[in-house]
Structure formats: structure tokens, C-alpha cells
Amino acid sequence: MGLVVAIAAVFLAVPLALLLPARRWRGLLLAAVPAGVFAYFVSLLDRAAEGRPLAWSAEWFPSLGVELAFRADGLALLFGLLIAGIGAFILVYAEAYMAGKPGAGRLEATLLAFMGAMLGVVLADDVITLFVAWELTSVTSFLLISFEQEKLKARKAAVQALLVTGAGGLALLAGLVVLGQAAGTYRVSAMSAEAVAGSSLATGALVLVLLGAFTKSAQVPFHFWLPGAMAAPTPVSAYLHSATMVKAGVYLLARLHPVLGDLEGWRPAVVSAGAATLAVGAFVAVHERDLKRILAFTTVGALGFLTMLLGLGTELAIKAAMVFVAGHALYKGALFMAAGAIDHGTGTRMVDELGGLRRAMPWTFAAVAAGSIGLAGFGPVLAFIGKEAALEAGLEDGGAAGGWALAAIVFSGALFTAAAVVLLRPFFGAERAPGHPHEGSAGLLAGPLALGALSFGLALAPGVIEGRLIAPAAAAVAGEPVKVSLKLWHGFNTALGLSALSVGGGVLLGFAVPRATALTGRLMGARWFPSGPKVYDWLYYGMQRLARFHTVWMQRGYLRGYIAVVLLTFVGLAWAALVRWGGSIERDWLTPAFYEAAVAATIVAGATTAIVHMSRLAAVTALGAVGFGVAIVYALFGAPDLALTQIVMETLTVMLFVLVFYRLPKLVDRGPMRRRLRDGAIALAVGVTMTVLVLASLGHQQGQPISSYFGETAYLEAFGKNVVNVILVDFRSLDTLGEIVVLGTAAFGVFALLRVRRWSR
């Protein structure tokens, strides 16, 4: 029950954020909620390390086998601690960042709702529970990205993120349902890799799940939404990129690795997507000049790096991924919050407009320095341990060692270059800034300084987390116990040599960036260059143009045209079904008796007269002939009660028409002959189709007739001797009630029209 209380506490703090006045202590008060959740998760670490994670479940949809289930194993606790811990710092930071600005309470309330949704994702042990929380993160992230809704850029970025992740969410829903069917259970902890692998649904589930994960964690070609989300306020960017939404896809890959990791397509698909994402993120990051966008594209590369590790799937790669998840969250959270402090203190985030800020903003400089060392991954920081383990994992995998080492070097070099740009350009050289640079408040600096210090502290004392946090998380991903031994210094080895080589490459890349990016920047800016945002815009606006064309073509405001489309669609589908499944008409129906043919001819003649005659009285009389002809049909085929009812209603209808027809407007020409012939052809096609369908259905009895049941039970159970009346009033009472409601509604409509006509006089 404690897990439910932890999630509920975060959601219950949402109205509190809206109701509390805008004071400095509001951020601290709200931060106490995730801080308490963080402390609770810390208390569960020993249980997870001992292999007995806390779990809770309750029936949700018993008939479908769906439960509201949560489970706090090592993987869930690792992500949960990051979500709650960094979330507490973000709330304090948001209060300081939004000081004096409208909507601070709304921003903090949405952050809390987003935090609760993310906790639901990582703690969920039922795939439907997971999906509901997953979609809630998409909705709340939309609200966060579009927070400054008066800006077109923010609205467009929010819609883009929602469409991309929402489409992936639909694929994920299908994938999770198929996975549950293949595994025979919707409980993640109860799924068996053997059961899934032996199912014919395995490949479909794999493809759909990967689509959901790749869209959420911005893997190529879905990566473009993540940098666009920089339109959000900095507290949102810091939280989304460090510990929450962008890592949801990575979490899903890690969570389902024991179930899907051995399938044939897992490794090539996941490694390829990760490698492509890593390359794109590293390439574009060195072209950016906005601090937040630089950090955003390094996040894209880091997500690709993590995806590659999970695709590799070895024990060492999984351990490296878990360490890098924590290390990345610490340095990226620190850097994003420090970027916001720079923007707040200088009025810009563009590195070309900044310089020499280390004296005016010493604490911000310290935070950026700590985060940049983590970004570079070369120094006494937790990210360095994760990167070293990743290099060792790549070298351990003999067949892909060369490619893996090259990818790691390129990625590390690009990160080093980006770290150098983030650190050196704003803080060294001659002092320059659009505004007078000044240090941020304690609320702006507490978060980045604390996260930077944690990055160093956990690297210097990795034993604090290796057994209680990293090992249980790695075991949950591997599906078996994993021994973890983290060290900052492993001596001089190949992995260290590759790290040094990546640093050297980063230095050279840093010198070459201005000249190289001048050429590649023009290439990326070319109209024909197929970048993600351009493809998205082409699809998005193309869909709008298609919708407008369809609307203009179909929705013409011409009722007769709408009816014609509906009827022709019915005719086409009906004949397609008849041709595909076949149909036969009994010969007796094709040779009617003389009196039957006479009645049918009378009905057809009456209908034709009503259509073509210009006299209302003649048309009403002809319709009466049609009605009485139908009554004769009822009588001939053994339904005298229906025949009598039809005669009575037809008589009343004809009388009503005759009494009121003089109030109707005069008949006019119904249009050109070509249009009348077209409408007649459509009517004839519908009539022939219905006739064929009815005659064909008479020869295909799908079950036992129910007429005998109604005849036997009408009097015994409903106490009525008229079977038809009993059917209408008792057996089909809801249908009859619906018809009465329709007639009553129509009567009110007629009454209202008559009153309007009276008032218009």
C-alpha cells in the first residue's frame, strides 16, 4: 500500500501548488513531498537488493485480467529515486526561476502531476497500468512544453511532442496487449521469455513495443521532438531531460529486456537505432549555439548511447547502462538548471554573446564546471565510471568491438567538445553579456550545485550505490542476479586509452568546429536537406491540406450529395460481400404467383407516380396506394395484425397529408433531367441491392428461428395474447422506448418550427 500512497501523495500536492500563495517557501513546501517519497524509496532498497521487492495489486478489470499493480524492484527504485530526488530540486528551482512571473503555481502543479505519472510508469507491474501512466506523461508534458502558450513556438513544439509520442503510445498499447496475450499474463513480473518466444505474436509485439519506446526516448527518426521541447521553461527542460520523460523509453527497454531481449530482432533493431541516434545527436550538438539546444542534442546522443548498451545486452553492458543512467541524470540536471541561471543573470543563452562570467557568477561557474566534467565523461564523476564500463562492454563483445569502440570514441569526443563549449565560451575570455551579469538566488543554485556535488561524491565513493542500487537494477534488467563492483580507477587499460583518445578527438574537434560547422551548417540549412523537423512539417501540413481538400470535396453543404455518397457506399460494400461470400436466391421467389405480382406492380406504380407527378393530391394518393399495397403483402404472408395496423396508420397518414398539404410550398421543377436520371439510378441500385440481400438472406439460416420462442412465452411470461404487442412492449421494450423518444423529439421539433413561423409573421 505504501507504493500507492507515495504516488497518491504527489498527485494530492497538485491542488496545493495551485492554492498556496506565491512565496519563496512554497517551493520548499512542495519539494518536501517528493523528498519524502525519495526517503521512502531509500528505505526499500534493502528489500530489492535481497530479491524480495515490495509489491501491491488490486483488481481493476477482473473480466479482462487487468490489475492495478505496482512493484518496487531495483530498476523501479533507481528510476524512482531519480524522479523524486531531482524532482524535489526542480520544484525549489522552479519557484526561484518563476519569481515575479505569472503562472508559477500552475507550472509547479503540472510538474507534480507529471512527476506522479512518471512514478506510475516506473512502478507499474501491469502493462495496462503502465500504459495509462505512460499516456498521462504525454498529456502533462504537453501542458509543460506549452506553458508559455502565448508563444507560437511553444504551442507548435507541444503539439509536435504530443503527436509523436502519442502515436508511439498507440503502437505501445497494441504491443503491450499483444505481449500480454503472447505471455499469457499482463503482469510484467510474471512474463516468461520462453512463453513469448514460442508465440507467433512475439515479432509483432516486439515491433510495436520498440516503436513506443523509440518515440518516447527520441530515437532516430523520432528524435526531432526533443530539441523542440526546449521551448518550455528551463525547469521543465531540466526535469524532462535529466530524470523523466526522455528516459521513459529507455526504462521500457530495460524493463522488457528479460522478456524480449532474446528475440531475434531485438539486438539489431535496438543497437542500430541507438547508433543512429548517437551519431545524429553528436553531430548536431556541435552546430548549436543556444545552451539549452546544445544540451538537448547531447541528451539525444546519450539516449542513443543507453539504447546501444541495452541492445548489446551483456551483463557488463547492462551494468554500464544503469550507472550511466544515474550519472547522466546528475550532470544533465545540473547543466540545465545552470543554463537557466545564466539566462536569468545575463538575459541570453547564446554562447556567442557570452564570455568572462566566472567572476560575476562564481557559483554558477562551479555548477557548470561540475556538470561539464560529467558531460565530458572524463574525470572523477559518476558518468566516467559508466562510460568506462560501456567501453569495456564493447570490447568484451568481440564481433562488434571495433564498431562499438568507434561509436564510443565519436560520442565521447562530441560530448567533450560540447562540454568545452558550455564551459569555456560563457565563462572565459573578455566579459560580455547583453545585460549586467549577476549571480542567481539560492533557489536557482541549490539544485545544480547539489547535483554536481553528488556526481563527484558518488564517483569517489561508488560503494554507496553499487550493492544497494546498481546491482538490483542491473539484476532486474538481466533477469538474473548480477554482481557489481564499481571503481573510479581501474589502472591503465584499453578502456582508459579509448577514453583518452576520445578526449583528444574532442579537443581536435573543438578546434575544427568553427570551420567544419560553417560548411555542414549550410548543408543542414538547405531546403532539400531531409531533417526531422522538415519531414514532420511536410507530413503535418500535408495532412492538413489533404483534410481541407477532402472537406471541400465531400462537405459541400448539399444534403442530396451526402445521401448519395452514403447509399452508393452501402451498395458497393453489399455487392462486395455478396461476390466474396456468395449468395443464392431460392427459385420460388423468382416465380411469384399472379396476385403477388399484381400487388408488387401496384406498389411500384404508386411509388413511381408519387415521384413524377407534380400534383400534391395525386402524389399523396399514390403514396396511399403504396401503403395499402404493403398492408396486402402483410395479409398475404400471414401477419393480419400488422396488416390492420398498416391500414389504420396509412389511412391516418393520408388524411393528415391531405389536410396540411396546402400549407406546404408549391412544387417546383426538381432540376435538370440529367440529375434526375442520376438520382433515379442511385435509387434503383439501392432498391435492387436491398431486394437481392433480403432474398439471399432467406436462403441462409444462421440459427434456429425465434418465432416459436415468442409464441410459447408471450402468454406464459408476459401474459399477453397478442404476440406482436408483447414483443414490442416486453421483449423489445427498450427499442420501443427509443422509438417513442425519437417521435417525441420530432414532435417537439415540429412544434418549435411552427412557432418560429408564427413569430416570423
VENNORWO-V137268 format. One record per residue. N is the residue number from 1. RES is the residue in three letters. PSI is psi in whole degrees, 0 to 359 (999 if undefined). Layout:
# VENNORWO-V137268
<<N,RES,PSI> <N,RES,PSI>>
This chain:
# VENNORWO-V137268
<<1,MET,334> <2,GLY,326> <3,LEU,319> <4,VAL,319> <5,VAL,321> <6,ALA,315> <7,ILE,317> <8,ALA,324> <9,ALA,321> <10,VAL,316> <11,PHE,325> <12,LEU,339> <13,ALA,349> <14,VAL,306> <15,PRO,332> <16,LEU,319> <17,ALA,328> <18,LEU,332> <19,LEU,330> <20,LEU,145> <21,PRO,160> <22,ALA,93> <23,ARG,160> <24,ARG,326> <25,TRP,348> <26,ARG,316> <27,GLY,319> <28,LEU,319> <29,LEU,315> <30,LEU,324> <31,ALA,338> <32,ALA,333> <33,VAL,303> <34,PRO,332> <35,ALA,320> <36,GLY,321> <37,VAL,320> <38,PHE,313> <39,ALA,322> <40,TYR,318> <41,PHE,323> <42,VAL,323> <43,SER,343> <44,LEU,355> <45,LEU,319> <46,ASP,320> <47,ARG,315> <48,ALA,320> <49,ALA,330> <50,GLU,1> <51,GLY,20> <52,ARG,68> <53,PRO,148> <54,LEU,136> <55,ALA,153> <56,TRP,143> <57,SER,156> <58,ALA,150> <59,GLU,138> <60,TRP,296> <61,PHE,84> <62,PRO,324> <63,SER,336> <64,LEU,359> <65,GLY,24> <66,VAL,133> <67,GLU,155> <68,LEU,98> <69,ALA,137> <70,PHE,149> <71,ARG,131> <72,ALA,76> <73,ASP,187> <74,GLY,319> <75,LEU,315> <76,ALA,321> <77,LEU,323> <78,LEU,308> <79,PHE,322> <80,GLY,320> <81,LEU,320> <82,LEU,317> <83,ILE,312> <84,ALA,316> <85,GLY,307> <86,ILE,328> <87,GLY,324> <88,ALA,315> <89,PHE,322> <90,ILE,321> <91,LEU,319> <92,VAL,316> <93,TYR,318> <94,ALA,321> <95,GLU,319> <96,ALA,320> <97,TYR,323> <98,MET,10> <99,ALA,126> <100,GLY,359> <101,LYS,148> <102,PRO,150> <103,GLY,14> <104,ALA,317> <105,GLY,321> <106,ARG,319> <107,LEU,315> <108,GLU,324> <109,ALA,318> <110,THR,322> <111,LEU,319> <112,LEU,319> <113,ALA,319> <114,PHE,319> <115,MET,316> <116,GLY,321> <117,ALA,318> <118,MET,321> <119,LEU,322> <120,GLY,322> <121,VAL,310> <122,VAL,337> <123,LEU,347> <124,ALA,137> <125,ASP,3> <126,ASP,135> <127,VAL,330> <128,ILE,320> <129,THR,316> <130,LEU,317> <131,PHE,319> <132,VAL,314> <133,ALA,322> <134,TRP,313> <135,GLU,328> <136,LEU,326> <137,THR,324> <138,SER,318> <139,VAL,313> <140,THR,326> <141,SER,326> <142,PHE,316> <143,LEU,325> <144,LEU,314> <145,ILE,324> <146,SER,23> <147,PHE,314> <148,GLU,71> <149,GLN,347> <150,GLU,348> <151,LYS,128> <152,LEU,321> <153,LYS,318> <154,ALA,318> <155,ARG,317> <156,LYS,318> <157,ALA,322> <158,ALA,317> <159,VAL,319> <160,GLN,312> <161,ALA,320> <162,LEU,318> <163,LEU,315> <164,VAL,308> <165,THR,329> <166,GLY,319> <167,ALA,318> <168,GLY,326> <169,GLY,323> <170,LEU,317> <171,ALA,320> <172,LEU,318> <173,LEU,312> <174,ALA,318> <175,GLY,319> <176,LEU,321> <177,VAL,314> <178,VAL,319> <179,LEU,318> <180,GLY,322> <181,GLN,320> <182,ALA,322> <183,ALA,343> <184,GLY,10> <185,THR,152> <186,TYR,357> <187,ARG,122> <188,VAL,318> <189,SER,342> <190,ALA,358> <191,MET,143> <192,SER,131> <193,ALA,325> <194,GLU,318> <195,ALA,319> <196,VAL,315> <197,ALA,329> <198,GLY,0> <199,SER,146> <200,SER,349> <201,LEU,356> <202,ALA,313> <203,THR,317> <204,GLY,317> <205,ALA,318> <206,LEU,311> <207,VAL,315> <208,LEU,319> <209,VAL,318> <210,LEU,323> <211,LEU,316> <212,GLY,317> <213,ALA,318> <214,PHE,321> <215,THR,321> <216,LYS,319> <217,SER,22> <218,ALA,48> <219,GLN,146> <220,VAL,132> <221,PRO,20> <222,PHE,16> <223,HIS,340> <224,PHE,338> <225,TRP,332> <226,LEU,309> <227,PRO,328> <228,GLY,333> <229,ALA,356> <230,MET,352> <231,ALA,346> <232,ALA,160> <233,PRO,155> <234,THR,321> <235,PRO,323> <236,VAL,314> <237,SER,316> <238,ALA,319> <239,TYR,316> <240,LEU,322> <241,HIS,338> <242,SER,312> <243,ALA,355> <244,THR,254> <245,MET,313> <246,VAL,341> <247,LYS,359> <248,ALA,319> <249,GLY,320> <250,VAL,318> <251,TYR,317> <252,LEU,319> <253,LEU,318> <254,ALA,319> <255,ARG,321> <256,LEU,4> <257,HIS,317> <258,PRO,335> <259,VAL,319> <260,LEU,349> <261,GLY,336> <262,ASP,358> <263,LEU,153> <264,GLU,322> <265,GLY,353> <266,TRP,303> <267,ARG,309> <268,PRO,321> <269,ALA,313> <270,VAL,316> <271,VAL,318> <272,SER,314> <273,ALA,318> <274,GLY,318> <275,ALA,316> <276,ALA,319> <277,THR,317> <278,LEU,314> <279,ALA,315> <280,VAL,315> <281,GLY,316> <282,ALA,320> <283,PHE,313> <284,VAL,330> <285,ALA,321> <286,VAL,353> <287,HIS,347> <288,GLU,154> <289,ARG,348> <290,ASP,127> <291,LEU,316> <292,LYS,322> <293,ARG,326> <294,ILE,311> <295,LEU,326> <296,ALA,315> <297,PHE,333> <298,THR,330> <299,THR,318> <300,VAL,313> <301,GLY,319> <302,ALA,322> <303,LEU,321> <304,GLY,321> <305,PHE,314> <306,LEU,320> <307,THR,320> <308,MET,318> <309,LEU,316> <310,LEU,329> <311,GLY,323> <312,LEU,314> <313,GLY,4> <314,THR,166> <315,GLU,317> <316,LEU,322> <317,ALA,321> <318,ILE,317> <319,LYS,317> <320,ALA,319> <321,ALA,318> <322,MET,320> <323,VAL,318> <324,PHE,328> <325,VAL,312> <326,ALA,314> <327,GLY,318> <328,HIS,319> <329,ALA,320> <330,LEU,309> <331,TYR,327> <332,LYS,322> <333,GLY,317> <334,ALA,316> <335,LEU,319> <336,PHE,316> <337,MET,324> <338,ALA,323> <339,ALA,321> <340,GLY,323> <341,ALA,322> <342,ILE,314> <343,ASP,318> <344,HIS,325> <345,GLY,345> <346,THR,339> <347,GLY,5> <348,THR,160> <349,ARG,4> <350,MET,121> <351,VAL,334> <352,ASP,342> <353,GLU,6> <354,LEU,157> <355,GLY,151> <356,GLY,34> <357,LEU,357> <358,ARG,334> <359,ARG,320> <360,ALA,332> <361,MET,67> <362,PRO,321> <363,TRP,321> <364,THR,321> <365,PHE,318> <366,ALA,318> <367,ALA,317> <368,VAL,322> <369,ALA,314> <370,ALA,316> <371,GLY,323> <372,SER,323> <373,ILE,320> <374,GLY,319> <375,LEU,318> <376,ALA,332> <377,GLY,32> <378,PHE,94> <379,GLY,183> <380,PRO,63> <381,VAL,160> <382,LEU,325> <383,ALA,329> <384,PHE,319> <385,ILE,318> <386,GLY,320> <387,LYS,321> <388,GLU,318> <389,ALA,324> <390,ALA,319> <391,LEU,318> <392,GLU,322> <393,ALA,320> <394,GLY,320> <395,LEU,327> <396,GLU,329> <397,ASP,91> <398,GLY,312> <399,GLY,328> <400,ALA,14> <401,ALA,314> <402,GLY,310> <403,GLY,320> <404,TRP,315> <405,ALA,318> <406,LEU,315> <407,ALA,317> <408,ALA,320> <409,ILE,313> <410,VAL,314> <411,PHE,312> <412,SER,320> <413,GLY,316> <414,ALA,320> <415,LEU,318> <416,PHE,318> <417,THR,314> <418,ALA,319> <419,ALA,320> <420,ALA,319> <421,VAL,315> <422,VAL,324> <423,LEU,312> <424,LEU,315> <425,ARG,315> <426,PRO,333> <427,PHE,352> <428,PHE,165> <429,GLY,195> <430,ALA,143> <431,GLU,128> <432,ARG,144> <433,ALA,151> <434,PRO,322> <435,GLY,181> <436,HIS,113> <437,PRO,138> <438,HIS,155> <439,GLU,148> <440,GLY,172> <441,SER,172> <442,ALA,324> <443,GLY,326> <444,LEU,332> <445,LEU,339> <446,ALA,314> <447,GLY,303> <448,PRO,323> <449,LEU,318> <450,ALA,317> <451,LEU,321> <452,GLY,318> <453,ALA,322> <454,LEU,323> <455,SER,319> <456,PHE,314> <457,GLY,316> <458,LEU,334> <459,ALA,323> <460,LEU,336> <461,ALA,66> <462,PRO,344> <463,GLY,340> <464,VAL,326> <465,ILE,344> <466,GLU,318> <467,GLY,328> <468,ARG,338> <469,LEU,303> <470,ILE,315> <471,ALA,312> <472,PRO,324> <473,ALA,315> <474,ALA,323> <475,ALA,322> <476,ALA,325> <477,VAL,318> <478,ALA,337> <479,GLY,12> <480,GLU,160> <481,PRO,140> <482,VAL,133> <483,LYS,130> <484,VAL,131> <485,SER,108> <486,LEU,133> <487,LYS,142> <488,LEU,325> <489,TRP,118> <490,HIS,10> <491,GLY,183> <492,PHE,114> <493,ASN,182> <494,THR,320> <495,ALA,318> <496,LEU,321> <497,GLY,319> <498,LEU,323> <499,SER,316> <500,ALA,320> <501,LEU,321> <502,SER,323> <503,VAL,316> <504,GLY,317> <505,GLY,323> <506,GLY,321> <507,VAL,312> <508,LEU,320> <509,LEU,323> <510,GLY,320> <511,PHE,327> <512,ALA,345> <513,VAL,310> <514,PRO,318> <515,ARG,318> <516,ALA,319> <517,THR,339> <518,ALA,321> <519,LEU,309> <520,THR,330> <521,GLY,319> <522,ARG,323> <523,LEU,315> <524,MET,333> <525,GLY,352> <526,ALA,146> <527,ARG,327> <528,TRP,352> <529,PHE,125> <530,PRO,67> <531,SER,161> <532,GLY,310> <533,PRO,323> <534,LYS,317> <535,VAL,318> <536,TYR,313> <537,ASP,320> <538,TRP,316> <539,LEU,317> <540,TYR,308> <541,TYR,331> <542,GLY,321> <543,MET,322> <544,GLN,318> <545,ARG,320> <546,LEU,320> <547,ALA,320> <548,ARG,317> <549,PHE,316> <550,HIS,320> <551,THR,315> <552,VAL,322> <553,TRP,322> <554,MET,313> <555,GLN,77> <556,ARG,0> <557,GLY,23> <558,TYR,103> <559,LEU,320> <560,ARG,324> <561,GLY,319> <562,TYR,314> <563,ILE,321> <564,ALA,319> <565,VAL,316> <566,VAL,315> <567,LEU,317> <568,LEU,324> <569,THR,317> <570,PHE,315> <571,VAL,315> <572,GLY,314> <573,LEU,321> <574,ALA,314> <575,TRP,328> <576,ALA,319> <577,ALA,319> <578,LEU,319> <579,VAL,321> <580,ARG,312> <581,TRP,353> <582,GLY,164> <583,GLY,143> <584,SER,148> <585,ILE,129> <586,GLU,143> <587,ARG,329> <588,ASP,325> <589,TRP,339> <590,LEU,349> <591,THR,73> <592,PRO,160> <593,ALA,165> <594,PHE,314> <595,TYR,328> <596,GLU,317> <597,ALA,323> <598,ALA,316> <599,VAL,316> <600,ALA,319> <601,ALA,322> <602,THR,316> <603,ILE,316> <604,VAL,318> <605,ALA,318> <606,GLY,316> <607,ALA,318> <608,THR,318> <609,THR,317> <610,ALA,330> <611,ILE,316> <612,VAL,341> <613,HIS,142> <614,MET,355> <615,SER,128> <616,ARG,319> <617,LEU,318> <618,ALA,321> <619,ALA,318> <620,VAL,319> <621,THR,318> <622,ALA,321> <623,LEU,325> <624,GLY,321> <625,ALA,322> <626,VAL,314> <627,GLY,316> <628,PHE,329> <629,GLY,320> <630,VAL,321> <631,ALA,320> <632,ILE,321> <633,VAL,316> <634,TYR,316> <635,ALA,320> <636,LEU,329> <637,PHE,28> <638,GLY,32> <639,ALA,70> <640,PRO,326> <641,ASP,319> <642,LEU,323> <643,ALA,314> <644,LEU,317> <645,THR,317> <646,GLN,319> <647,ILE,314> <648,VAL,311> <649,MET,323> <650,GLU,320> <651,THR,313> <652,LEU,320> <653,THR,314> <654,VAL,318> <655,MET,317> <656,LEU,318> <657,PHE,316> <658,VAL,324> <659,LEU,328> <660,VAL,356> <661,PHE,336> <662,TYR,344> <663,ARG,343> <664,LEU,154> <665,PRO,158> <666,LYS,148> <667,LEU,138> <668,VAL,173> <669,ASP,134> <670,ARG,12> <671,GLY,178> <672,PRO,157> <673,MET,325> <674,ARG,317> <675,ARG,321> <676,ARG,322> <677,LEU,321> <678,ARG,312> <679,ASP,322> <680,GLY,321> <681,ALA,319> <682,ILE,316> <683,ALA,319> <684,LEU,319> <685,ALA,319> <686,VAL,317> <687,GLY,314> <688,VAL,317> <689,THR,313> <690,MET,320> <691,THR,313> <692,VAL,319> <693,LEU,315> <694,VAL,315> <695,LEU,322> <696,ALA,324> <697,SER,333> <698,LEU,336> <699,GLY,5> <700,HIS,88> <701,GLN,114> <702,GLN,341> <703,GLY,184> <704,GLN,140> <705,PRO,145> <706,ILE,2> <707,SER,321> <708,SER,323> <709,TYR,314> <710,PHE,319> <711,GLY,324> <712,GLU,326> <713,THR,351> <714,ALA,315> <715,TYR,320> <716,LEU,323> <717,GLU,323> <718,ALA,352> <719,PHE,42> <720,GLY,139> <721,LYS,338> <722,ASN,107> <723,VAL,318> <724,VAL,315> <725,ASN,321> <726,VAL,320> <727,ILE,316> <728,LEU,321> <729,VAL,326> <730,ASP,300> <731,PHE,326> <732,ARG,46> <733,SER,323> <734,LEU,322> <735,ASP,315> <736,THR,319> <737,LEU,319> <738,GLY,318> <739,GLU,320> <740,ILE,319> <741,VAL,318> <742,VAL,313> <743,LEU,320> <744,GLY,318> <745,THR,318> <746,ALA,321> <747,ALA,317> <748,PHE,321> <749,GLY,315> <750,VAL,317> <751,PHE,317> <752,ALA,320> <753,LEU,320> <754,LEU,321> <755,ARG,321> <756,VAL,317> <757,ARG,321> <758,ARG,319> <759,TRP,328> <760,SER,341> <761,ARG,999>>
